[in-house]
Amino acid sequence: MPDFFIVGHAKCGTTALYEMLRAHPQIFMPDFKEPMYFARNWDAPPAAPGEPRRFEQTGRRAETRDDYLALFAPAGADQRVGEASTFYLWSQLAPARIAAAQPDARIIAILREPASFVHSLHMQMLQNHAESERDLLRAIALEPSRREGRDIPPHAYWPEALMYTERVRYTEQLQRYHAAFGKERVLVLIYDDFRSENEATVRRVLRFLEVDDTVPLRVVEANPSVRVRSTRLNTVVRDAREGRTAASRALRAGVRSLTSERIRAAVLYPLRRRLLYGEARGPDPAVIAELRRRFAGEVAALSDYLGRDLVSLWGYDRLT
């Protein structure tokens, strides 16, 4: 069972941190990021009357405890073992589940300014085909109907992932982990620090994990946000790639018969990426302002909870 867990959020540097930590000789993390084992809905009790609906990752396949533990079988006896699943921070059930399986676990969370986080998350959902609404504010306005199972994009196998504002409950999320592990076993990082003082922040993580913090580090830029040029074209290409129709399966078979894996990796895949995605554009200032007004209360509460002035750091003291 892992010794430590990177619990999220998504689009907050978790992939870069995962890559930097797994390069450390005293740390083992599996090749597979996002196992999500403790956020799967395999034994979730129904919500009591009056409780909010529990949004949990059910996954598209079953996973046993043995399946999960097999991910860590190659770890050395003297290595710290960890995994990274960004849904764990959002999950209402994961903290208690992790604590039951590994009471002495160490937890690492990364928090990002809410408006930029939601904007980046929305772009990721568009890229993943989970979202079809290109306008972020309209996507947020759809949350009530999507909770009722309406207005769900055709490829959103997990519609709850589109509840963008549900994710910005930072204080509540941290409180669940503090209740399960105590504050001393939960390291809360701020995304701004991770970006501006990357090496110093990672060495702080290494000290938290009680491994050698003097080893050379290689800065990693991972999972950058991109802009989807056309959601319709993106969907067509996905259907062809996954063989969702007879025509797309025939097309895929034809491409594979005429090209080698080396050619596909060197030519076709980069070309597909250039056609589908462009450099991420900066968010609309008016949209960011609207989101910041929405999340101002949460930022103030988090500042009080952590004892750090995030209101000023994130510019919420300049709202009009």
VMD Tcl script that draws the C-alpha trace (Angstrom):
set ca {
  {0.00 0.00 0.00}
  {1.46 3.42 -0.91}
  {3.18 5.54 1.72}
  {2.03 8.82 0.21}
  {-0.65 10.20 -2.12}
  {-0.71 13.23 -4.39}
  {-4.41 13.96 -4.17}
  {-4.84 16.90 -6.58}
  {-6.29 19.14 -7.86}
  {-6.06 18.59 -11.61}
  {-4.38 21.29 -13.73}
  {-2.35 22.36 -10.72}
  {1.04 20.82 -11.50}
  {0.33 17.32 -10.19}
  {1.69 15.62 -13.32}
  {4.93 17.62 -13.19}
  {5.33 16.84 -9.48}
  {4.63 13.16 -10.14}
  {7.30 13.04 -12.86}
  {9.88 14.82 -10.71}
  {9.27 12.63 -7.66}
  {9.35 9.34 -9.56}
  {12.81 10.24 -10.85}
  {14.12 10.22 -7.26}
  {16.03 7.01 -6.46}
  {14.38 6.67 -3.05}
  {10.84 6.99 -4.43}
  {8.73 4.57 -6.45}
  {5.63 5.71 -8.31}
  {4.02 3.49 -10.97}
  {4.02 4.34 -14.66}
  {0.24 4.60 -14.44}
  {-0.82 7.96 -13.02}
  {-4.39 8.38 -11.78}
  {-5.29 4.88 -10.50}
  {-8.29 6.49 -8.73}
  {-8.75 3.30 -6.71}
  {-9.93 5.04 -3.53}
  {-12.35 7.28 -5.43}
  {-14.18 4.47 -7.15}
  {-17.76 4.03 -6.06}
  {-17.49 0.36 -5.13}
  {-19.13 0.60 -1.71}
  {-20.54 4.11 -1.45}
  {-23.63 4.21 0.76}
  {-26.58 6.23 -0.49}
  {-26.63 9.83 0.63}
  {-28.87 10.48 3.60}
  {-31.91 12.74 3.13}
  {-30.76 16.33 2.94}
  {-27.13 15.48 2.20}
  {-25.56 16.69 -1.05}
  {-25.24 14.13 -3.80}
  {-21.96 12.25 -3.64}
  {-20.07 12.68 -6.87}
  {-17.67 9.75 -7.06}
  {-15.65 8.25 -9.87}
  {-17.23 4.93 -10.75}
  {-14.73 4.19 -13.51}
  {-15.32 2.30 -16.72}
  {-13.88 -0.95 -15.39}
  {-13.80 -2.83 -12.10}
  {-10.56 -2.83 -10.16}
  {-9.77 -5.17 -7.30}
  {-7.44 -4.49 -4.41}
  {-4.98 -6.98 -5.92}
  {-5.11 -5.10 -9.23}
  {-4.28 -1.90 -7.41}
  {-1.47 -3.34 -5.30}
  {0.10 -4.90 -8.39}
  {0.96 -1.38 -9.55}
  {3.48 -1.12 -6.71}
  {4.97 -4.63 -6.86}
  {8.20 -3.44 -8.58}
  {9.03 -1.03 -5.71}
  {12.24 -1.61 -3.81}
  {12.09 -2.44 -0.10}
  {13.92 0.80 0.74}
  {11.78 3.08 -1.43}
  {8.94 5.39 -0.48}
  {5.92 4.31 -2.50}
  {3.38 6.79 -3.79}
  {0.66 7.42 -6.31}
  {-1.10 10.44 -7.79}
  {-4.87 10.62 -8.38}
  {-6.33 14.10 -8.69}
  {-9.90 12.97 -7.97}
  {-8.94 12.10 -4.39}
  {-9.09 15.73 -3.25}
  {-12.56 16.22 -4.68}
  {-13.88 12.86 -3.51}
  {-15.91 12.85 -0.31}
  {-15.08 9.19 0.32}
  {-11.39 8.90 -0.59}
  {-9.89 10.42 2.61}
  {-11.53 7.89 4.93}
  {-10.84 5.03 2.54}
  {-7.15 5.91 2.29}
  {-6.90 6.29 6.07}
  {-8.49 2.87 6.59}
  {-6.00 1.24 4.22}
  {-2.90 3.25 5.21}
  {-3.39 5.22 8.46}
  {0.13 6.66 8.37}
  {-0.07 7.93 4.79}
  {1.25 11.35 3.88}
  {-0.94 13.54 1.71}
  {0.10 16.20 -0.80}
  {-2.45 18.66 -2.19}
  {-1.88 21.51 -4.67}
  {-4.33 24.40 -4.86}
  {-4.63 26.95 -7.66}
  {-6.42 30.27 -7.88}
  {-10.01 29.15 -8.51}
  {-10.85 31.13 -11.66}
  {-7.71 30.09 -13.54}
  {-8.15 26.53 -12.26}
  {-11.71 26.26 -13.57}
  {-10.75 27.87 -16.88}
  {-7.89 25.41 -17.37}
  {-10.06 22.47 -16.28}
  {-12.74 23.43 -18.81}
  {-10.15 23.42 -21.62}
  {-8.99 19.99 -20.48}
  {-12.55 18.67 -20.53}
  {-12.96 19.97 -24.09}
  {-9.73 18.27 -25.12}
  {-10.84 15.00 -23.48}
  {-14.18 15.08 -25.34}
  {-16.00 15.11 -22.00}
  {-17.28 18.66 -22.59}
  {-19.05 20.03 -25.67}
  {-19.96 23.53 -24.46}
  {-17.12 25.85 -25.47}
  {-18.36 28.80 -23.39}
  {-17.21 28.32 -19.80}
  {-19.95 30.38 -18.13}
  {-22.62 28.53 -20.11}
  {-21.00 25.21 -19.11}
  {-21.22 26.28 -15.46}
  {-24.84 27.36 -15.95}
  {-25.59 23.82 -17.16}
  {-24.53 22.29 -13.84}
  {-28.07 22.12 -12.34}
  {-29.52 20.31 -15.37}
  {-26.49 18.02 -15.63}
  {-26.96 17.00 -12.00}
  {-30.36 15.73 -13.10}
  {-28.89 13.81 -16.03}
  {-29.79 16.30 -18.75}
  {-27.57 18.17 -21.26}
  {-24.81 15.58 -20.91}
  {-22.30 15.50 -23.80}
  {-22.32 12.15 -25.65}
  {-18.76 11.21 -24.64}
  {-18.99 12.30 -21.00}
  {-18.82 8.82 -19.47}
  {-18.49 10.47 -16.06}
  {-20.83 13.51 -16.14}
  {-20.02 14.52 -12.56}
  {-16.58 15.62 -13.77}
  {-18.35 18.57 -15.41}
  {-19.47 20.01 -12.08}
  {-16.74 22.67 -12.24}
  {-17.81 24.76 -9.27}
  {-18.11 21.67 -7.04}
  {-14.33 21.38 -7.19}
  {-13.74 24.81 -5.68}
  {-14.50 23.80 -2.11}
  {-10.90 23.88 -1.03}
  {-11.43 24.41 2.68}
  {-13.97 21.60 2.98}
  {-11.71 19.28 0.99}
  {-8.69 19.96 3.19}
  {-10.75 19.56 6.34}
  {-11.65 16.01 5.31}
  {-7.96 15.09 4.99}
  {-7.00 16.88 8.19}
  {-9.73 14.98 10.02}
  {-8.47 11.67 8.60}
  {-4.70 12.20 9.00}
  {-4.03 15.28 11.12}
  {-2.53 18.47 9.76}
  {1.05 17.29 10.23}
  {0.59 14.57 7.61}
  {-1.00 16.83 4.98}
  {1.24 19.10 2.91}
  {-0.68 21.88 1.18}
  {1.12 23.51 -1.74}
  {0.08 26.63 -3.61}
  {0.37 26.40 -7.39}
  {1.96 29.85 -7.63}
  {4.86 28.68 -5.45}
  {5.24 25.51 -7.48}
  {5.51 27.57 -10.67}
  {7.74 30.39 -9.42}
  {9.93 28.42 -7.01}
  {9.74 24.97 -8.55}
  {12.95 23.43 -7.25}
  {12.54 24.82 -3.73}
  {8.95 23.57 -3.58}
  {9.89 20.06 -4.72}
  {12.71 19.91 -2.17}
  {10.15 20.84 0.46}
  {8.09 17.85 -0.69}
  {11.17 15.60 -0.44}
  {11.75 16.70 3.16}
  {8.08 16.05 3.92}
  {8.53 12.51 2.57}
  {11.78 12.13 4.55}
  {13.98 11.28 1.58}
  {17.21 12.89 0.41}
  {16.35 16.45 -0.59}
  {19.82 17.22 -2.02}
  {19.57 15.06 -5.16}
  {19.75 16.85 -8.54}
  {16.31 17.79 -9.88}
  {15.13 18.20 -13.45}
  {12.33 20.71 -13.90}
  {9.42 19.15 -15.79}
  {6.74 20.93 -17.81}
  {3.88 18.47 -18.13}
  {0.28 18.43 -19.37}
  {0.08 22.04 -20.63}
  {-3.33 23.46 -21.48}
  {-4.25 23.57 -25.15}
  {-7.08 25.08 -27.16}
  {-9.41 22.76 -29.08}
  {-9.81 24.25 -32.56}
  {-13.10 22.45 -33.32}
  {-15.06 20.26 -30.92}
  {-16.84 18.63 -33.89}
  {-13.57 17.70 -35.63}
  {-12.12 16.60 -32.31}
  {-15.08 14.23 -31.83}
  {-14.84 12.87 -35.38}
  {-11.15 12.09 -34.91}
  {-11.81 10.45 -31.56}
  {-14.53 8.25 -33.05}
  {-12.18 7.22 -35.86}
  {-9.32 6.53 -33.47}
  {-11.47 4.38 -31.20}
  {-13.37 2.65 -34.01}
  {-16.83 3.63 -32.80}
  {-18.49 2.96 -36.18}
  {-17.98 0.45 -38.96}
  {-16.63 3.18 -41.26}
  {-14.20 4.45 -38.61}
  {-12.99 0.92 -37.88}
  {-12.33 0.37 -41.59}
  {-10.47 3.69 -41.79}
  {-8.37 2.87 -38.75}
  {-7.53 -0.58 -40.13}
  {-6.51 0.98 -43.45}
  {-4.20 3.51 -41.79}
  {-2.59 0.81 -39.67}
  {-2.04 -1.46 -42.65}
  {-0.36 1.30 -44.68}
  {1.84 2.81 -41.94}
  {4.19 1.54 -39.28}
  {3.99 2.51 -35.61}
  {7.20 4.52 -36.10}
  {5.66 6.56 -38.93}
  {2.44 7.09 -36.99}
  {4.37 8.29 -33.94}
  {6.74 10.51 -35.92}
  {4.32 11.94 -38.50}
  {0.62 11.17 -38.07}
  {0.22 11.76 -34.34}
  {2.03 15.16 -34.34}
  {0.05 16.18 -37.44}
  {-3.21 15.22 -35.75}
  {-2.26 17.26 -32.70}
  {-1.44 20.34 -34.81}
  {-4.74 20.05 -36.66}
  {-6.88 19.58 -33.55}
  {-5.18 21.79 -30.97}
  {-3.68 25.24 -30.81}
  {-1.86 27.25 -28.21}
  {-4.08 28.04 -25.27}
  {-5.48 31.56 -25.32}
  {-5.65 33.67 -22.23}
  {-9.06 33.66 -20.55}
  {-11.54 36.43 -21.16}
  {-10.97 39.03 -18.39}
  {-14.71 39.50 -17.99}
  {-15.17 35.75 -17.44}
  {-12.34 35.65 -14.92}
  {-13.81 38.62 -13.06}
  {-17.21 36.91 -12.90}
  {-15.64 33.68 -11.61}
  {-13.59 35.53 -9.00}
  {-16.69 37.23 -7.65}
  {-18.29 33.79 -7.42}
  {-15.31 32.28 -5.57}
  {-14.35 35.27 -3.35}
  {-15.93 33.75 -0.25}
  {-14.06 30.47 -0.68}
  {-10.72 32.25 -1.12}
  {-11.30 34.30 2.04}
  {-12.22 31.16 3.99}
  {-9.16 29.30 2.70}
  {-6.89 32.20 3.63}
  {-8.18 32.07 7.20}
  {-7.92 28.29 7.34}
  {-4.34 28.12 6.08}
  {-3.16 31.31 7.76}
  {-1.90 32.70 4.45}
  {-3.10 35.78 2.61}
  {-4.33 34.21 -0.61}
  {-6.81 37.05 -1.08}
  {-3.94 39.38 -1.94}
  {-1.79 36.76 -3.68}
  {-4.61 35.86 -6.06}
  {-5.85 39.43 -6.55}
  {-9.20 39.06 -4.80}
  {-8.58 42.28 -2.89}
  {-8.91 44.16 -6.18}
  {-12.36 42.90 -7.15}
  {-14.90 45.52 -8.22}
}
mol new
graphics top color blue
foreach p $ca { graphics top sphere $p radius 0.5 }
foreach p [lrange $ca 0 end-1] q [lrange $ca 1 end] { graphics top cylinder $p $q radius 0.2 }
display resetview
